[in-house]
């Protein structure tokens, strides 16, 4: 499967990490508010309950081996066909306070086990 990144062009799916559904809305819970039954029910639904549609599904993908941007991808879960434009998550109208973007890590995910990491060391000046 290939994903066309708006920044990097067509790339293999192995360059990306999928987070899942792009549409859950994080419950608004002020810090001072006690956690009552309704609040706990809202958090339970947000954390554990997800739709499992047979068809087109909007998902968040992280381009780990490329531009390191979060993208919203519309993918048919039956055929893995990607349809429509792929856009940067913030351009899709997902704001930090109202969606799953509030929970995304600022730094990129850690490398997978066995994945090579390259560290550039400063070179010594030669006379």
SULWO-V99307 format. One record per residue. RES is the residue in one letter. SS is DSSP state (alpha for helix, beta for strand, coil for the rest). PSI is psi as a letter, one per 30 degrees, with the letter a starting at -180 (NA if undefined). BURIAL is + if it has 24 or more other C-alpha atoms within 12 Angstrom, else -. Layout:
BEGIN
<<RES SS PSI BURIAL> <RES SS PSI BURIAL>>
END
This chain:
BEGIN
<<X coil k -> <X beta k -> <X beta k +> <X beta j +> <X beta k +> <X coil f +> <X coil e -> <X coil f -> <X beta a -> <X beta k -> <X beta l -> <X beta k -> <X alpha f -> <X alpha f -> <X alpha f +> <X beta l +> <X beta k +> <X beta k +> <X beta e +> <X beta a +> <X beta k +> <X coil f +> <X coil f +> <X coil k +> <X coil k +> <X coil k +> <X coil k -> <X coil j -> <X coil j -> <X coil k -> <X coil e -> <X coil f -> <X coil k -> <X coil k -> <X coil j -> <X coil a -> <X alpha e -> <X alpha e -> <X alpha e -> <X alpha e -> <X alpha e -> <X alpha e -> <X alpha e -> <X alpha e -> <X alpha e -> <X alpha e -> <X alpha e -> <X alpha f -> <X coil k -> <X coil k -> <X coil k -> <X coil i -> <X coil k -> <X coil j -> <X coil b -> <X beta k -> <X beta k +> <X beta k +> <X beta l +> <X beta k +> <X beta k +> <X beta k +> <X beta i +> <X coil e +> <X coil g +> <X coil c +> <X coil f -> <X coil h +> <X coil k +> <X beta k +> <X beta k +> <X beta j +> <X beta k +> <X beta j +> <X beta k +> <X beta j -> <X coil f -> <X coil e -> <X coil f -> <X coil g -> <X coil k -> <X beta k +> <X beta l -> <X beta l -> <X beta k -> <X beta k +> <X beta l +> <X beta k +> <X alpha e +> <X alpha f -> <X alpha f -> <X alpha f -> <X coil g -> <X coil j +> <X coil l -> <X coil e -> <X coil f -> <X coil g -> <X coil a +> <X alpha f +> <X alpha f +> <X alpha f -> <X alpha f -> <X coil k +> <X coil k -> <X coil e -> <X coil l -> <X coil l -> <X coil l -> <X coil l -> <X coil l -> <X coil l -> <X coil k -> <X coil f -> <X coil k -> <X coil k -> <X coil k -> <X coil k -> <X coil k -> <X coil k -> <X coil k -> <X coil k -> <X coil k -> <X coil k -> <X coil k -> <X coil k -> <X coil NA ->>
END
